[in-house]
């Protein structure tokens, strides 16, 4: 079987048969420009000559194409189109094609002349190449083939004779993109290319693709590393039979061959084109010394968590950098506390602990409704808005003849003064200001109460701080939340301000009174957030099952995230979020919440983490190391420390917005109760960060694919996070500032430092911005501030200790 000869072989004698006359003798001048020096080769693809370009004074190679092109205008046109594309390939590992010409009816190409020898000749002389030299040749060959494919060309005839090694040992790919059109029409070799190096799909007459070149590349690499042909064949029958067998493993010939070499060759020689590497670049990076992560990405694969963990480098920090970060954290915490004290005057006047306020509430209920022994009672702090929209801190206290938890409406949030609604006969509640003044009283009448004559609201009005002489009766305008057969309303003017009070009674007994009544809440309905959660869970379940079927799911990481979710659900949203935490019904409810969180977090993680691992793997490097137990890894420490600094910075923005705008939501008022609610709040602050940041990272990666440019994707992600942060509406300039600050910091941290740093940022911001921060750390309400400061300092200390450039870290432990 004849092999079409390379256009740039250096040794003419072995390349053609001496008993056949050459077309042009040495010294012949063609087209008044090219003087023939010597024939270089002959084959089914035509004849190749070394020539001198007398006009430019440099050597060239002239390749005269088969005579069959002369009588076929269509094939000749296709050749010209192909040469136009081939001229665009400018790469050090590719022989250049300069032009196409014609002389005496003979079509020829002018090509770069390489002073060296072809790879086939080299392998005949030395056998296999040493592994380090073979890897170098393989990399350069892959680079040249990748450059060809990048221009939309397919070589179709990749083989050792078409690979040149020049005088300086550099590899160059020759004859690319021509085999498809310079077809040999002599019967057996009617298919373009050389049968011994054809991919199975080419032998079967199917269309050749770039992955067909990858198959031929695998055959060439087999010879380079072993010195043997993968499929020795001297006839068509032998070539056809190879489709039913696999070649002998390269390590059978070379005992100390690097396993990475054998893996990449075997992948290139897969029968199914879809199973081969997707590009020559994927082959190059999979060779020894390459980047496995880049290899997986170039091959269109999802890199494994272990591969992602290996990315990112060491990541340590110098002592000066660590000290600067710690100083920034300490200064930031102090400034947050100062802003918090100035952000609301309530903190300066909170001298009444919740136990005292609760006692006052019980006295009010006993005085108005009579002494009863309720089956259940609860209390909490909340923000309430008056009719002008101003926020005021309130303590609420409720009693009920049955468990309050039985009547809580899921779509309206957790247990509060208005959830469950006052519907059960005998249910009663009181709201007091931070200074103990009555703000609202409500009691559901039982229906069997005896008439008490004319309603007397004076005890309630006195508890609200009003004197009889300053109230003027007005027309009632607000419907009470409970049934009453009599209504009343008053207005009191104090200086330039006026206060309105609405009340209702049933059979002469007060059932409702509220100072500065706001419009009543709308009827109970399922929150739109519930539909969003259900829809997200359903979509995540489908994606998670798909990822698991394809072997992409990080099941180890998912189990560890599930353990965190169980802790958050059982304690943060369960036992530590209710004053009746350790009663059996509450424990059962906590278990149910925990199972929900485990299911939701696990499914969402299995659905969202694999595509992020594929689209933005470096962002997961430190996070994956953390999940694998490498808590003292320098990269983990660095990202934790940077995230802590950024989280304190974002908390400054949030608390500063609260100080500048009293209507802006700020800290979580229930933390004033202290006790077990504080660790529960810590868990609730840190828990959602994992899921929310993972969603933001996936959105950023998808925007990058959609918009093509990182800066444009980042800008769109900033807007998305800003809208998400402020609920989709910029209620005020301060809210807009907070939203944009959240977006800039979160997206900037995602792009710059990745998932773990952004999770820490989110958690620290939640800790500091939702806690009751104060400089008065001895105050009764300072439990939350102390806890938030300690946890933030713990994050900073962990990051500082792990990130210090002290000693090498092996296996996740400091040695």
C-alpha positions, -999 to +999 in steps of 0.1 A: +000+000+000+014+034-010+015+062+015+010+098+001+042+115+008+048+146+029+053+179+013+084+187+033+105+155+037+142+161+037+155+129+022+145+123-014+159+088-020+136+068+003+106+089-007+101+079-043+109+050-066+141+057-087+129+036-117+101+061-123+110+093-142+103+125-122+081+152-138+107+180-135+145+178-135+167+198-111+174+232-124+140+236-142+125+270-137+087+270-132+064+300-136+095+322-140+099+320-102+105+286-088+138+267-096+136+229-089+164+218-066+155+181-060+125+157-059+114+150-023+087+124-027+060+108-047+028+090-038-009+088-044-012+124-034+011+136-061+048+147-063+068+169-040+098+189-049+122+211-031+126+244-050+140+279-046+119+310-048+142+331-070+121+362-064+124+361-026+155+340-024+142+314+000+135+276-001+100+263-006+083+230-012+062+225-044+035+199-043+021+189-077-014+175-072-029+144-090-039+148-126-075+139-117-080+174-104-074+189-139-106+176-154-129+183-124-138+220-120-158+213-088-129+196-071-105+222-083-128+250-068-130+231-036-092+229-035-089+266-040-114+273-011-094+249+011-061+267+003-077+300+013-085+286+047-052+268+050-033+301+045-050+314+077-033+287+098-002+304+112+013+283+140+049+273+148+038+237+148+022+238+113+039+239+079+026+270+061+007+269+028+016+299+007-002+298-026-017+276-054-005+279-090-005+262-124+022+254-149+016+235-182-017+223-169-002+210-137-017+223-104+007+228-076+009+243-041+038+263-026+045+254+009+070+260+037+101+239+033+113+222+065+150+212+067+147+180+087+131+146+085+097+132+089+086+113+120+083+080+102+120+082+091+130+092+127+112+063+142+127+039+117+161+051+128+157+052+166+127+031+175+106+047+202+114+082+215+124+087+252+093+095+272+102+131+279+111+138+243+079+119+232+058+141+254+074+172+239+067+159+204+031+150+214+024+184+228+037+202+197+018+179+175-014+185+195-008+223+193-005+222+155-036+200+151-056+223+174-046+253+152-058+234+121-091+225+137-096+261+150-098+272+114-125+247+106-101+223+088-098+186+091-065+170+083-079+135+073-044+122+066-025+125+099+004+099+100+041+099+109+052+107+073+031+139+075+048+150+108+081+168+103+109+173+129+131+202+118+168+208+124+162+223+158+140+194+170+107+212+166+076+193+154+056+206+125+024+192+110+023+190+072-003+183+045-032+194+066-066+200+051-057+186+017-065+149+019-102+156+017-098+171-018-067+155-033-083+121-034-066+091-048-089+075-074-069+043-078-095+018-065-087+006-030-077+040-016-108+058-029-114+071+006-094+102+014-064+096+036-043+066+044-063+035+054-039+024+081-045+057+099-082+060+092-107+061+120-134+034+120-161+059+108-139+067+078-133+031+069-171+026+070-176+055+046-191+078+072-183+115+074-149+124+089-148+149+118-122+165+140-125+134+162-114+113+133-081+132+134-080+125+171-081+088+163-052+092+139-034+112+165-038+083+190-022+059+164+007+083+159+013+087+196+012+050+200+041+047+176+060+077+192+058+062+227+062+025+219+081+024+185+055+000+172+023+003+151-009+000+170-025-021+142+002-035+118-017-039+085-005-045+050-038-051+033-074-039+033-086-071+050-062-065+079-073-029+082-109-039+083-103-066+110-089-041+134-124-026+140-132-058+160-102-056+183-083-033+206-045-027+202-021-042+227-017-018+256+013+004+253+026-006+287+030-041+275+059-028+253+071-001+277+070-012+313+077+021+329+053+041+307+035+068+325-002+057+331-014+091+319+001+085+285-016+051+282-049+065+293-049+093+267-038+070+239-066+045+247-091+073+248-080+086+214-085+050+200-121+046+212-143+032+184-171+056+192-161+091+182-181+105+211-159+087+236-127+103+223-113+135+236-132+164+221-101+183+209-064+181+204-061+206+233-078+180+256-052+155+245-023+179+253-034+188+287-040+151+296-004+142+289+021+141+319+028+175+332-005+189+319-034+203+339-060+176+345-087+202+353-080+219+320-080+186+303-114+177+316-129+211+307-114+209+272-129+175+268-163+188+277-164+167+309-174+177+345-142+175+366-143+154+397-144+171+431-108+158+437-097+174+405-113+207+416-097+205+450-063+202+434-068+236+416-061+269+431-025+265+443-013+267+478-030+299+488-011+309+519-006+345+532+024+363+547+022+374+583+018+410+573-012+402+552-028+382+580-022+409+605-037+435+582-068+414+578-072+408+615-069+445+622-095+453+596-119+428+612-114+442+647-118+478+636-149+469+615-166+451+644-161+482+666-174+505+640-205+483+635-212+485+672-208+523+673-232+527+643-257+503+659-259+524+690-265+555+669-288+537+644-318+535+667-325+554+700-342+523+713-308+508+722-300+538+744-333+534+764-337+497+766-337+494+804-366+471+808-358+434+803-383+411+786-392+393+818-404+426+833-424+435+802-440+400+801-450+404+838-467+437+829-485+421+800-498+394+823-511+420+848-530+438+820-547+406+808-556+396+844-570+431+851-591+433+819-600+397+810-598+380+844-574+355+859-572+324+837-547+295+834-538+293+797-528+260+780-501+278+761-483+311+762-455+328+742-437+360+738-413+378+714-401+411+701-411+426+667-410+457+646-444+473+642-453+501+617-477+529+626-500+546+602-472+569+590-449+539+583-425+546+612-411+515+629-413+509+666-400+481+688-427+460+705-429+431+729-458+408+723-473+384+747-500+358+739-521+332+758-544+306+744-566+278+757-548+254+734-514+251+718-506+282+697-485+261+673-516+242+662-530+273+645-499+288+630-504+295+593-473+283+574-476+309+546-475+338+571-443+330+589-434+317+623-453+322+656-459+359+662-484+383+676-505+380+644-498+344+635-519+324+643-547+350+639-570+356+669-597+330+661-599+306+691-623+318+718-603+327+749-572+336+730-557+369+742-526+390+736-509+422+744-483+444+727-461+468+748-436+494+737-400+490+748-408+512+778-438+492+789-467+513+774-497+493+761-498+495+723-524+468+715-548+445+734-568+418+718-590+390+732-613+366+714-647+366+732-660+332+743-696+339+736-710+329+770-698+359+789-724+378+809-732+414+799-711+439+818-729+471+810-713+500+792-677+493+780-650+507+802-618+513+783-602+535+809-579+508+824-565+500+790-561+537+781-543+543+813-519+515+805-513+531+772-503+563+789-533+585+782-552+607+806-590+610+803-588+648+797-565+646+767-587+623+746-614+635+722-639+610+709-639+606+671-656+583+646-641+547+644-626+539+610-608+506+615-625+472+618-613+452+648-595+418+642-621+401+665-659+403+668-673+432+689-708+447+693-695+482+702-667+503+688-650+535+699-622+558+689-603+587+703-577+612+692-551+629+714-530+658+705-496+664+720-479+694+706-478+692+668-485+655+667-518+636+671-524+600+681-555+580+673-568+551+694-593+525+681-612+500+704-640+475+704-660+457+730-684+427+733-711+427+759-694+456+777-660+439+779-631+453+759-619+429+732-595+451+713-576+484+716-548+496+695-528+529+696-520+543+661-539+515+643-525+504+610-546+489+582-555+453+591-535+425+574-550+409+544-566+375+547-545+343+552-530+331+520-501+310+509-470+331+505-456+333+469-423+322+484-439+288+491-446+283+454-410+294+446-396+269+471-418+240+458-409+249+422-372+251+429-373+218+448-390+200+419-366+214+393-336+206+416-349+170+421-349+164+383-314+179+379-301+160+408-313+127+395-299+135+361-265+143+376-265+111+397-273+090+366-244+105+348-220+101+378-215+138+383-231+143+417-207+150+446-224+125+470-197+130+497-201+167+497-239+164+496-238+142+528-218+168+546-240+196+535-270+175+546-254+172+581-252+210+583-288+213+571-299+188+598-282+209+624-297+241+612-332+227+608-333+209+642-317+236+663-317+269+643-353+267+631-366+242+656-356+238+693-337+271+696-364+292+680-393+288+705-397+292+742-413+257+745-383+242+728-380+210+749-416+199+750-423+166+731-445+183+704-418+209+697-391+182+694-412+163+669-418+195+649-380+202+650-373+167+636-398+174+608-381+208+600-347+191+601-358+164+576-372+191+553-339+210+554-319+178+548-340+169+517-340+204+503-303+211+508-292+177+496-313+178+464-303+214+457-266+207+462-266+177+440-285+197+413-265+230+414-229+220+424-220+198+393-228+225+367-209+251+388-180+226+390-180+224+352-186+260+344-165+277+372-143+250+388-117+272+404-144+289+424-150+256+442-113+248+450-112+259+486-148+248+493-141+213+480-110+211+502-130+221+532-156+194+525-129+168+522-118+177+558-088+199+550-098+225+576-062+239+580-054+240+543-038+274+535-062+281+506-092+274+529-078+297+555-071+325+531-106+324+517-122+322+552-101+352+563-109+373+531-146+364+535-146+375+571-131+409+562-156+414+534-185+403+556-176+429+582-174+455+555-209+446+542-223+446+577-210+482+580-231+491+549-262+474+563-259+489+598-250+522+584-281+522+562-302+514+593-286+543+611-294+567+583-329+555+576-350+543+605-375+527+581-348+504+568-350+468+583-320+460+604-315+437+634-337+407+644-357+419+674-364+385+688-327+383+698-335+406+727-350+376+744-314+362+746-309+326+759-311+298+734-324+321+707-289+335+702-272+302+691-303+295+670-298+329+653-262+321+647-272+289+629-299+306+609-274+333+598-248+308+586-270+281+572-287+297+542-254+311+530-244+278+514-275+274+493-280+311+484-243+316+474-243+284+453-274+297+434-257+331+429-225+313+416-245+292+392-264+323+379-230+341+374-216+311+355-247+308+333-246+346+326-210+342+316-219+316+290-248+336+278-231+371+276-196+358+267-178+385+286-170+381+323-174+418+331-208+419+314-219+388+333-207+402+366-226+435+360-258+415+353-252+394+384-247+425+405-282+438+394-297+404+401-283+401+436-292+437+443-328+431+434-328+399+454-314+416+485-340+444+486-369+422+476-371+435+441-380+470+450-357+499+458-378+514+486-354+542+494-319+554+484-305+536+514-321+504+503-307+509+468-273+515+482-275+483+504-287+463+474-258+475+452-233+470+479-245+434+484-243+428+447-209+443+442-193+425+472-210+391+466-202+390+429-168+405+434-160+379+460-174+351+438-153+361+408-122+369+429-122+343+457-149+317+449-176+299+468-162+295+503-151+331+507-185+343+496-203+319+520-183+333+549-190+369+537-227+362+537-226+344+571-206+372+588-228+399+573-260+381+586-244+376+620-235+413+625-263+429+606-292+410+622-278+409+657-285+436+683-250+451+681-240+476+708-210+490+725-227+483+759-216+447+761-228+445+798-264+454+789-291+427+794-298+427+756-261+423+746-261+384+744-266+385+706-239+411+701-214+391+721-222+359+703-219+376+669-186+391+678-172+359+691-183+339+661-169+365+637-136+365+656-136+327+655-139+329+617-110+354+615-088+334+639-094+302+619-086+318+586-055+335+600-041+304+616-047+282+585-035+307+559-002+316+575+028+306+554+045+285+580+050+249+570+039+227+540+005+211+544+002+174+536-031+157+533-049+185+549-028+186+581+000+209+591+032+190+593 
